[in-house]
Amino acid sequence: MPDLASEIIEDLTTRVRRFLNATGGYEHLDFLAAGGSAAVYRVVRNGNSSALKAFNPRFFSGAGGDAERHRLDVQKRLIGHGCTSLVQTYQVVETEGTAFVEMEYIEWPQLTNKLGEVPDSAIVPLISQLVEAVRFLDSLNIVHRDIKPENIHVSPDFKYLKLLDLGVVREFDSPDASDACVTDHGNQRPFLATAQYSSPEYLFRLDEPTAKLWRGLNIYQIGAVLHDLIKKEPLFKHEMSLGNRWLVARAVLAKQPSFADPIPNRLLALKALSSRCLIKDLDTRLAVVGWEDFVLEGASDPVSALRGRLAKGAITNRRGAGESSAARLEFERAEFMKRFSDRIRAELIHICGAQLPLTMKPPSPGAPMDVRYELAVDKQLSISCHLGFDWQAGLYERSANLRVGAQFLSAGRDDEAPAIEYRPVGVAVIQEAEDEAATLVTNELANLVGRALDRIEGGENSASLHGLNLQDTQESQSLQLGDNQ
């Protein structure tokens, strides 16, 4: 649906003037913009500016009127809120045959128009503020549903942002029969702008509208904004430039964004986080990303931390002609796993060097795909790191869920060790964003090795460490204490 027609804007302007005159008058009124459902104005009263949104009256008549009124009720809950990174709402009124929402007026430009100018040093503060706004809404069981650079305004010095456009917010558990893969008003919003920053399960209605769906959408959309800040360009820019609905939808469903960069080590941790946020599968995305992952300011890079610690001396479509698709897929998977596991081996050797000599042990033929990287602490003790690949099926048959684990092993006692404990860390796609997936795994293994060194340097007896899983040593200790009581 295109922007509002000129005659509708003229009619809304007349209604706005009547509303303002009836509620105390105004000194100045400027038309700013119009979308498919409303017009926005700048109003000056008593020397103060505010933004006034006036909705197309037809959205409040007929069967859809109740749904629109419910959305307005949700916005009323946000009047006078205390979140500095979320646009303030002053009043929500239904009158003059339509509805008006008066909000804080933000003179800052849209992020979508400033992506190429945002310095790398500003990314963490800006994304942290965006997370603050989304978590504030989340705490009220409200989901924004349309988080994208177009709805984010940034200060000229790139120190602050505001999340705008609350016109499509909804409650997590609100029954809304009109709710669709688009952000509001059925299918009348422009498809491309809606689809570009939608998660696959939201765009294609693959899951019921529950708290799980909305939290997964929040994670995905924050990751998409982070992608744009890192790449300095919009997500799926090429598909958007073609203006083809089908190509955009296919990219959302199956294309893993790439973070290819002429500066290889630039923003690696942020690229890895964004890559996890943009995982296509909802369950995997929620398993590998939590709000705690967005505590970015002051957080240390695990790879850098481990490398620095050791430096101080601590012990510290592609199917060949005439070849069956199944055989080709099996070949591509095998080649990928070899290439990927060798990449992780090289990364670990580069980090740990001679202080923790590494031996890689590939899986035996027919065994589950689990690669072991054994880091020798001394002749009696090693840190055994594991990387597992769980291949998906169907549409995502070229994607593997990645899981890692680590435990201590004493020399000659491999058979006595308990089963390795894994945790999912992300998804790897054959020949798509493999560097980002490798960064995910390397970061997590660096964390696990760092935990191992904590135990060793704490003076624990090597024999007592044998078989100890390192996924969450604090949790393991708690369980052991509980068993002993």
GUTI-156848 format. One record per residue (C-alpha): residue number from 1; x, y, z. Coordinates in steps of 0.001 Angstrom, whole numbers. Layout:
(NUM,(X,Y,Z))
...
***
This chain:
(1,(0,0,0))
(2,(1423,3414,-946))
(3,(1606,6392,1353))
(4,(-1640,8177,2109))
(5,(-3224,10005,-807))
(6,(-3030,13811,-785))
(7,(-6777,14197,-218))
(8,(-6594,11988,2886))
(9,(-3661,14032,4212))
(10,(-5633,17250,3635))
(11,(-8601,15786,5499))
(12,(-6385,14669,8381))
(13,(-4772,18108,8567))
(14,(-8213,19683,8986))
(15,(-9059,17204,11760))
(16,(-5709,17864,13462))
(17,(-6334,21613,13492))
(18,(-9780,21116,15009))
(19,(-8364,18780,17657))
(20,(-5592,21199,18595))
(21,(-7913,24182,18767))
(22,(-10279,22224,21006))
(23,(-7457,21266,23378))
(24,(-5766,24628,23891))
(25,(-4617,25783,20499))
(26,(-1205,25797,18887))
(27,(1378,28206,17543))
(28,(2660,26243,14590))
(29,(1810,23062,12663))
(30,(4081,21351,10119))
(31,(3289,18261,8109))
(32,(6292,15915,8347))
(33,(5487,12640,6599))
(34,(2833,10049,5871))
(35,(2921,6283,5721))
(36,(276,3812,4706))
(37,(-1849,4341,7816))
(38,(-1171,7762,9336))
(39,(243,11244,8892))
(40,(2748,12793,11303))
(41,(2980,16478,12193))
(42,(5248,18725,14238))
(43,(3220,20801,16650))
(44,(4515,23848,18541))
(45,(2572,24813,21675))
(46,(3835,27212,24329))
(47,(7201,27159,22610))
(48,(7558,23384,22935))
(49,(7583,20943,20021))
(50,(5883,17552,19930))
(51,(5055,15016,17227))
(52,(1404,14283,16518))
(53,(344,11163,14649))
(54,(-3090,11202,13030))
(55,(-4496,7924,11736))
(56,(-6477,7350,8572))
(57,(-10101,7284,9841))
(58,(-10984,4181,7869))
(59,(-8770,2062,10124))
(60,(-11189,2731,12988))
(61,(-14309,1676,11135))
(62,(-15423,-1817,10283))
(63,(-14114,-5134,11607))
(64,(-10558,-3919,12187))
(65,(-11504,-1018,14429))
(66,(-11377,-2992,17674))
(67,(-7862,-4254,16938))
(68,(-6696,-685,16283))
(69,(-8229,504,19537))
(70,(-6503,-2278,21428))
(71,(-3150,-1165,20003))
(72,(-3901,2350,21195))
(73,(-4674,1006,24665))
(74,(-1237,-632,24734))
(75,(357,2701,23808))
(76,(-1556,4399,26632))
(77,(284,2108,29059))
(78,(3527,3754,27936))
(79,(2524,7329,28753))
(80,(5092,8845,31106))
(81,(7474,5842,31017))
(82,(11055,6227,32270))
(83,(13100,4594,29507))
(84,(15440,7200,28001))
(85,(16040,5280,24766))
(86,(12327,4854,23949))
(87,(10285,7697,22487))
(88,(8002,9251,25098))
(89,(4221,9146,24632))
(90,(2244,12122,25955))
(91,(-1376,11334,25106))
(92,(-3535,8959,23072))
(93,(-6970,10269,22131))
(94,(-9768,8974,19908))
(95,(-11813,11878,18591))
(96,(-12732,13641,15344))
(97,(-13595,10250,13850))
(98,(-10003,9067,14150))
(99,(-7203,8763,16702))
(100,(-4286,11001,17644))
(101,(-1076,10018,19410))
(102,(1088,12861,20715))
(103,(4726,11955,21280))
(104,(8143,13356,21988))
(105,(9512,15217,18965))
(106,(12943,13903,17959))
(107,(14955,16154,15648))
(108,(17705,13575,15222))
(109,(18030,11835,11830))
(110,(16952,8282,11118))
(111,(19659,5669,11590))
(112,(18903,4280,8137))
(113,(20227,7548,6647))
(114,(23375,7595,8798))
(115,(24621,3997,8715))
(116,(27710,4859,6684))
(117,(28747,7529,9188))
(118,(28431,5619,12466))
(119,(31945,5092,13901))
(120,(32800,1621,15146))
(121,(33390,3032,18615))
(122,(29722,4084,18803))
(123,(28238,669,17979))
(124,(28328,-836,21473))
(125,(26770,2204,23215))
(126,(24059,2492,20564))
(127,(23116,-1185,20500))
(128,(23141,-1220,24311))
(129,(20605,1610,24335))
(130,(18441,-212,21806))
(131,(18520,-3324,23981))
(132,(17525,-1175,26961))
(133,(14405,23,25106))
(134,(13448,-3468,23920))
(135,(13993,-5008,27360))
(136,(11900,-2258,28926))
(137,(9012,-3160,26626))
(138,(9701,-6844,27274))
(139,(9378,-6242,31030))
(140,(5839,-4982,30369))
(141,(5078,-7984,28129))
(142,(4971,-5658,25129))
(143,(6668,-6311,21793))
(144,(7558,-3550,19320))
(145,(7482,-5799,16204))
(146,(9073,-3274,13848))
(147,(12614,-2666,15118))
(148,(14687,-1445,12197))
(149,(17018,1487,11390))
(150,(14127,3429,9847))
(151,(12422,3492,13269))
(152,(15572,4463,15181))
(153,(16848,8044,15391))
(154,(20422,8866,16421))
(155,(21992,12002,17854))
(156,(24400,13884,15551))
(157,(27376,12790,17685))
(158,(26167,9134,17575))
(159,(26146,8892,21357))
(160,(22408,8378,21810))
(161,(19442,6803,20077))
(162,(15672,6664,20417))
(163,(13406,3819,19299))
(164,(10289,5282,17675))
(165,(7072,4159,15980))
(166,(5038,2477,18694))
(167,(2027,2218,16411))
(168,(2380,-1533,16001))
(169,(3186,-2583,19562))
(170,(1172,-5412,21049))
(171,(1059,-7412,24237))
(172,(2699,-10826,24288))
(173,(-492,-12721,25063))
(174,(-2982,-10465,23312))
(175,(-5481,-12341,21125))
(176,(-5376,-10494,17816))
(177,(-7061,-12228,14937))
(178,(-5764,-9618,12513))
(179,(-2163,-10164,13504))
(180,(-93,-11187,10514))
(181,(3428,-11544,9299))
(182,(3420,-7844,8576))
(183,(3572,-5261,11300))
(184,(124,-3754,11128))
(185,(-3076,-3403,9148))
(186,(-3068,-6854,7601))
(187,(-1189,-6859,4313))
(188,(-1418,-3138,3680))
(189,(2031,-2110,4856))
(190,(4731,-2114,2152))
(191,(5929,-5709,1904))
(192,(9630,-5067,1387))
(193,(10081,-2692,4312))
(194,(8192,-5119,6539))
(195,(9890,-8321,5428))
(196,(13480,-7088,5389))
(197,(13831,-7043,9189))
(198,(11387,-9846,10018))
(199,(12516,-13201,11356))
(200,(11541,-16228,9240))
(201,(9070,-17628,11765))
(202,(7336,-14246,12032))
(203,(7244,-13456,8326))
(204,(5949,-16881,7325))
(205,(3774,-17545,10414))
(206,(5747,-20652,11309))
(207,(4952,-20372,15040))
(208,(1997,-19317,17134))
(209,(2089,-15727,18498))
(210,(3425,-16488,21966))
(211,(6013,-14915,24270))
(212,(8559,-17285,22721))
(213,(7839,-15945,19226))
(214,(8028,-12308,20317))
(215,(11270,-12732,22239))
(216,(12772,-14537,19268))
(217,(11666,-11668,17026))
(218,(13221,-9125,19409))
(219,(16571,-10962,19339))
(220,(16472,-11250,15544))
(221,(15633,-7601,14925))
(222,(18276,-6334,17351))
(223,(20781,-8583,15584))
(224,(19667,-7143,12240))
(225,(20272,-3575,13445))
(226,(23664,-4672,14806))
(227,(24424,-6158,11371))
(228,(23669,-2817,9731))
(229,(25849,-917,12196))
(230,(28754,-3287,11541))
(231,(28371,-3481,7763))
(232,(27329,184,7355))
(233,(24585,-967,5011))
(234,(21096,-2504,5278))
(235,(20418,-6186,5744))
(236,(19755,-7955,2427))
(237,(20729,-4805,562))
(238,(21074,-6565,-2799))
(239,(17662,-8232,-2645))
(240,(16055,-4984,-1552))
(241,(17636,-3111,-4453))
(242,(15927,-5488,-6886))
(243,(12491,-4716,-5425))
(244,(11438,-8347,-5833))
(245,(9115,-9665,-3115))
(246,(10036,-13295,-3721))
(247,(13800,-12699,-3550))
(248,(13471,-10749,-295))
(249,(11302,-13473,1228))
(250,(13743,-16170,120))
(251,(16658,-14244,1663))
(252,(14806,-13957,4968))
(253,(14050,-17667,4915))
(254,(17380,-19099,3805))
(255,(20211,-16587,3260))
(256,(22720,-16293,6088))
(257,(24084,-12719,6125))
(258,(27819,-12426,5564))
(259,(30184,-10178,7513))
(260,(33013,-10288,4964))
(261,(35399,-7497,5828))
(262,(38699,-6233,4352))
(263,(39850,-5871,7980))
(264,(39675,-9517,9183))
(265,(39805,-8889,12938))
(266,(37421,-5937,12993))
(267,(34564,-6232,15521))
(268,(34788,-10032,15629))
(269,(32801,-10425,18852))
(270,(30003,-8161,17571))
(271,(29909,-9976,14229))
(272,(29597,-13276,16075))
(273,(26774,-11931,18250))
(274,(24869,-10559,15267))
(275,(25340,-13844,13416))
(276,(23824,-15766,16353))
(277,(20897,-13340,16547))
(278,(20162,-13899,12858))
(279,(19990,-17697,13096))
(280,(16971,-18802,11084))
(281,(15626,-21438,13475))
(282,(13739,-19923,16426))
(283,(14607,-22614,18983))
(284,(18314,-22533,18146))
(285,(18367,-18739,18209))
(286,(16851,-18617,21689))
(287,(19197,-21370,22876))
(288,(22374,-19510,21898))
(289,(21408,-15879,22568))
(290,(20112,-14364,25797))
(291,(19879,-10860,27143))
(292,(23111,-11448,29054))
(293,(24933,-11593,25702))
(294,(24182,-7901,25194))
(295,(26139,-6789,28261))
(296,(28738,-5399,25909))
(297,(30250,-2319,27480))
(298,(33294,-3299,29485))
(299,(32992,-6961,28497))
(300,(36229,-8695,27576))
(301,(36814,-10569,24335))
(302,(37471,-14186,25414))
(303,(39998,-14823,22651))
(304,(41987,-11707,23500))
(305,(41725,-12472,27203))
(306,(43067,-16000,26759))
(307,(45841,-14930,24392))
(308,(46942,-12201,26788))
(309,(46819,-14579,29739))
(310,(49039,-17121,28051))
(311,(51436,-14405,26903))
(312,(52074,-13590,30545))
(313,(53356,-17119,31142))
(314,(50217,-18459,32838))
(315,(49565,-22232,32562))
(316,(47418,-21240,31790))
(317,(22396,-25527,-6571))
(318,(26071,-26880,-6011))
(319,(25155,-30361,-7233))
(320,(27326,-31735,-10073))
(321,(25788,-32820,-13387))
(322,(24601,-36421,-13215))
(323,(25475,-36683,-9510))
(324,(22780,-37618,-6989))
(325,(21747,-34794,-4678))
(326,(22159,-36984,-1590))
(327,(25705,-37968,-2522))
(328,(26591,-34394,-3385))
(329,(25192,-33162,-78))
(330,(27132,-35787,1855))
(331,(30319,-34793,46))
(332,(29772,-31070,713))
(333,(29070,-31719,4383))
(334,(32214,-33824,4773))
(335,(34349,-31211,3041))
(336,(32842,-28458,5150))
(337,(33404,-30279,8436))
(338,(37028,-30957,7552))
(339,(37587,-27368,6467))
(340,(35808,-25952,9497))
(341,(37483,-28180,12097))
(342,(40905,-27424,10567))
(343,(40079,-23725,10822))
(344,(39300,-24078,14538))
(345,(42512,-26062,15027))
(346,(44526,-23270,13402))
(347,(42796,-20642,15551))
(348,(43520,-22544,18772))
(349,(47153,-23118,17838))
(350,(47515,-19421,17065))
(351,(46036,-18493,20448))
(352,(47620,-21102,22692))
(353,(50928,-21634,20935))
(354,(53521,-23816,22638))
(355,(52189,-23205,26127))
(356,(49205,-25490,25522))
(357,(50281,-27898,22746))
(358,(47290,-29076,20724))
(359,(46418,-32439,19211))
(360,(43315,-32704,17004))
(361,(41464,-36043,16966))
(362,(38839,-36451,14224))
(363,(35934,-38853,14796))
(364,(36203,-42498,13898))
(365,(34405,-43640,10729))
(366,(30696,-44076,11421))
(367,(30894,-42289,14795))
(368,(28970,-39060,15550))
(369,(30669,-35987,14095))
(370,(32610,-34865,17136))
(371,(36082,-33353,16767))
(372,(38401,-33327,19797))
(373,(41063,-30703,20421))
(374,(43291,-31807,23293))
(375,(45398,-29085,24888))
(376,(48221,-30546,26970))
(377,(48738,-28741,30263))
(378,(51519,-31144,31275))
(379,(52288,-34866,30942))
(380,(49503,-35806,33353))
(381,(46627,-33447,32496))
(382,(44984,-32111,29355))
(383,(41954,-29984,28457))
(384,(39797,-31913,26003))
(385,(37667,-29555,23872))
(386,(34904,-30982,21684))
(387,(33137,-29568,18620))
(388,(29993,-31319,17416))
(389,(28010,-30879,14201))
(390,(24283,-31667,14067))
(391,(23054,-31363,10513))
(392,(19564,-30015,9867))
(393,(17147,-31384,7310))
(394,(14868,-30148,4574))
(395,(15240,-26502,3647))
(396,(18217,-26090,6010))
(397,(20056,-29280,5028))
(398,(23219,-27270,4361))
(399,(23178,-25863,7905))
(400,(24672,-27509,10991))
(401,(23881,-26716,14603))
(402,(27218,-26297,16364))
(403,(27780,-27489,19933))
(404,(30876,-27391,22082))
(405,(32037,-28865,25354))
(406,(35236,-29383,27321))
(407,(36499,-31473,30218))
(408,(39728,-32356,31997))
(409,(41417,-35652,31154))
(410,(44182,-37342,33115))
(411,(46742,-39348,31178))
(412,(45672,-42938,30527))
(413,(42181,-42504,31996))
(414,(40125,-41609,28917))
(415,(37821,-44591,29376))
(416,(36895,-43481,32902))
(417,(35744,-40002,31887))
(418,(32007,-39228,32040))
(419,(30117,-38155,28933))
(420,(31002,-34743,27615))
(421,(28443,-31993,28294))
(422,(27650,-29767,25329))
(423,(25958,-26457,24794))
(424,(24740,-25060,21456))
(425,(26688,-22052,20209))
(426,(25249,-21270,16784))
(427,(24702,-22424,13235))
(428,(27157,-22866,10383))
(429,(26061,-22829,6744))
(430,(28172,-24389,4007))
(431,(30017,-21630,2126))
(432,(27981,-18883,3808))
(433,(29358,-16776,6661))
(434,(31745,-19557,7699))
(435,(34148,-17034,9239))
(436,(31459,-15786,11613))
(437,(30549,-19329,12655))
(438,(34228,-20099,13303))
(439,(34426,-17015,15510))
(440,(31441,-18245,17541))
(441,(33155,-21578,18202))
(442,(36588,-20085,18885))
(443,(35156,-17596,21388))
(444,(33302,-20305,23275))
(445,(36286,-22662,23362))
(446,(38435,-19772,24606))
(447,(35926,-19273,27417))
(448,(36077,-22958,28336))
(449,(39878,-23064,28303))
(450,(39896,-19952,30475))
(451,(37663,-21745,33008))
(452,(40021,-24710,32965))
(453,(42983,-22488,33739))
(454,(41063,-20974,36641))
(455,(40729,-24437,38174))
(456,(44358,-25353,37576))
(457,(45741,-22103,38934))
(458,(43452,-22448,41930))
(459,(45746,-25230,43084))
(460,(43374,-28165,42671))
(461,(44862,-31637,42511))
(462,(45160,-32864,38936))
(463,(43685,-36257,39769))
(464,(40537,-34666,41198))
(465,(39986,-32707,38005))
(466,(39758,-35761,35763))
(467,(36443,-35907,33901))
(468,(35218,-32542,35192))
(469,(33032,-30881,32557))
(470,(33757,-27199,32033))
(471,(30499,-25948,30546))
(472,(29445,-24399,33834))
(473,(31808,-25196,36660))
(474,(29776,-23159,39149))
(475,(26671,-25197,38365))
(476,(28655,-28421,38622))
(477,(29988,-27397,42018))
(478,(26473,-26608,43234))
(479,(25258,-30012,42128))
(480,(28158,-31735,43838))
(481,(27470,-29854,47069))
(482,(23832,-30846,46856))
(483,(24762,-34486,46406))
(484,(27051,-34390,49437))
(485,(24438,-32915,51744))
***
